[in-house]
């Protein structure tokens, strides 16, 4: 009984989803009318001015349909959008050039917007039409015999209804159409609609490969820049810290050597000073090593390292971890420093009091969510902190998702595809 109810619920949900797609096809129709208007003005300045906003509307509708296809049917429809100038006439001219390029995502989106009102709407309306056909059949069975006399003729599908026998047949067929519309037509319409979207919107394998190559070039450049910045930071820290102390210690020992026979008491003070300098230099070297690869991360793994970050954070931080094994060391390091940066940002800029960290491994990816109850307003493009985290994750094909409305709360989700290799090493 429970499984039957579950099937009914799924079928009804599929039917409602087809109605959603049908409504969106109407939106695509009116949008296509606007696209024709803008296209007719592209040679002039007004058309160029309207183009960026129009492209954003089309992309928003296409992205929504892509998301529905992935969520409802599991059909993933990738999108490859070329980089654009940030604002101004250069952006509009670049978009116009992309519209003329048939192998471009913007061109595919516009073509789909013109077609979806008809093809997508027809596919999505199929279950509704079948449902209404069933209702018409039942109504015909009830009043068809009388109305056929008044109207001279009455039909249900291919059946001329004129007597009780044909009215009964119409009612039987109508009764069959009702469950078919929900339990058979609706799920299939969703699948057909998703495949239709993929046919019109998905880029070719060549485009996907080119986009992948471009992404790798970009992340490689960022990785080299990050590595050089890290090397310069280490050189600077060594020069200003441990190296300066070691030089001072050498000068102190040299002075002690010259005073050894004439002023032995002064030598004692110089040796004490040299010992203090060596202790400070050793501490700075340890801090430097900790900044490169924290010992707790190497010894205990990412789970305990994240717990240690939570313990030293000025915010009240709750940690939930579900990590059955350890990722590879580079992945652990990238995620550790990303979490550290997010906690630092929350403490410095969000005016938060509490923070929550959720670390888990799901579906072949390491996923970390960092939330706080601060004032919100976090933006990747607004500063170097989140942008640096995004670039760090991009080296491993990872992504950073930001949800931070004004007034809060802030939710930052990082996902990094990886495989777990080492057995779990963490305290319970």
ABEGO torsion letter per residue (X at the ends): XAAAAAAAAAAAAAAAAAAAAAAAAAAAAAAAAAAAAAAAAAABAAAAAAAAAAAAAAAAAAAAAAAAAAAAAGBBBBBBBBBBBABEAAAAAAAAAAAABAABAAAAAAAAAAAAAAAAAAAAAAAAAAAAAAAAAAAAAAAAAAAAAAAGBBBBEABBBABAAAAAAAAAAAAAAAAAAAAAAAAAAAAAAAAAAAAAABBBAAAAAAAAAAAAAAAAAAAAAAAAAAAAAAAAAAAABAAAAAAAAAAAAAAAAAAAAABAAAAAAAAAAAAAAAAAAAAAAAAAAAAABBAAAAAAEAAAAAAAAAAABABBBBBBBBBABBBBAAAAAAAAAAAAAAAAAAAAAAGBABBBBBBBBBGGBBBBBBBBABAEGBBAAABAAAAAAAAAAAAAGBBBBBBBBBGOBBBBBBBBBBBBABBBBBBX
